[in-house]
Amino acid sequence: MWPDPFIAREAAAGVYLEERDRRALEDNRRQIAEAEERMRAHQERETAEARKAQKADRAAYKAEQGWPM
């Protein structure tokens, strides 16, 4: 059975390769965006935790020194 000439013509023109490459690029962009979002969320959590720890340290120091809160 001979291949469909229309499909063979598209294959010869590289249409399928272009579509595969386009899908791969879209997937890569999506994965990069998801990774960047996770990284931003992680950094925000770390920053919030650091600020909370710094505030607790200051409060403990003030309490240790007998300063009013």
Number of C-alpha atoms within 10 A of each C-alpha: 3 5 8 8 9 9 12 12 12 12 13 11 11 12 13 13 13 12 11 12 12 12 12 12 12 12 12 12 12 12 12 12 12 12 12 12 12 12 12 12 12 12 12 12 12 12 12 12 12 12 12 12 12 12 12 12 12 12 15 14 12 13 12 9 9 9 10 7 7
